[in-house]
């Protein structure tokens, strides 16, 4: 199964996203993203690529800002 990591700026946003997605029945996992910034760490939400459209709609409605998107190997 293909997975996509949606990168947020903080652990708080990543956890908020995970909670919102699970409430809608979408499996999500929070992971620390390699690379971070001088200001701190970045966190991502890993979801199934097939759910990406639904995921983006849920996160937009919850005001969770996504700064990057990349495919990941599981």
C-alpha positions as CSV (number, residue, x, y, z in Angstrom):
1,X,0.0,0.0,0.0
2,X,1.3,3.4,-0.9
3,X,1.6,5.9,1.9
4,X,1.9,9.7,1.9
5,X,3.4,11.9,4.6
6,X,1.9,15.3,5.1
7,X,4.3,17.6,7.0
8,X,3.1,20.1,9.6
9,X,5.1,22.6,11.6
10,X,4.5,21.3,15.1
11,X,3.7,18.1,17.0
12,X,0.6,19.9,18.2
13,X,-0.8,20.2,14.7
14,X,0.3,16.6,13.8
15,X,-1.6,15.2,16.9
16,X,-4.6,17.4,16.2
17,X,-4.6,16.0,12.6
18,X,-4.3,12.4,13.8
19,X,-7.2,12.9,16.2
20,X,-9.5,14.5,13.6
21,X,-8.6,11.8,11.0
22,X,-9.3,8.9,13.3
23,X,-12.6,10.5,14.3
24,X,-13.5,10.2,10.6
25,X,-12.3,6.5,10.4
26,X,-9.1,7.3,8.6
27,X,-5.9,5.6,9.8
28,X,-3.1,8.0,10.6
29,X,0.3,7.9,12.2
30,X,2.5,10.8,13.5
31,X,6.2,10.7,12.7
32,X,9.1,13.1,13.2
33,X,10.3,14.3,9.8
34,X,14.0,14.2,9.0
35,X,15.7,17.5,8.4
36,X,13.8,19.9,10.7
37,X,14.7,23.6,10.8
38,X,16.9,25.8,12.9
39,X,13.7,26.8,14.8
40,X,12.8,23.2,15.7
41,X,11.5,19.9,14.5
42,X,8.9,19.1,11.8
43,X,6.3,16.4,12.2
44,X,4.3,14.5,9.6
45,X,1.0,12.5,9.4
46,X,1.4,9.3,7.5
47,X,-1.8,8.2,5.7
48,X,-2.8,5.8,2.9
49,X,-2.3,7.5,-0.5
50,X,-5.8,6.3,-1.5
51,X,-7.3,8.5,1.3
52,X,-5.4,11.6,0.4
53,X,-8.4,13.6,-0.9
54,X,-10.5,12.9,2.1
55,X,-7.5,13.6,4.4
56,X,-6.9,17.0,2.9
57,X,-10.6,17.9,3.3
58,X,-10.6,16.9,6.9
59,X,-7.4,18.8,7.7
60,X,-8.6,21.9,5.9
61,X,-11.8,21.9,7.9
62,X,-9.7,21.5,11.2
63,X,-7.4,24.4,10.1
64,X,-4.3,22.1,10.1
65,X,-1.7,23.7,7.8
66,X,0.3,21.3,5.6
67,X,3.6,22.6,4.4
68,X,4.8,19.6,2.4
69,X,3.7,16.3,1.0
70,X,5.8,13.3,0.1
71,X,5.5,9.7,-0.6
72,X,7.1,7.4,2.0
73,X,8.3,3.8,1.9
74,X,6.8,1.6,4.6
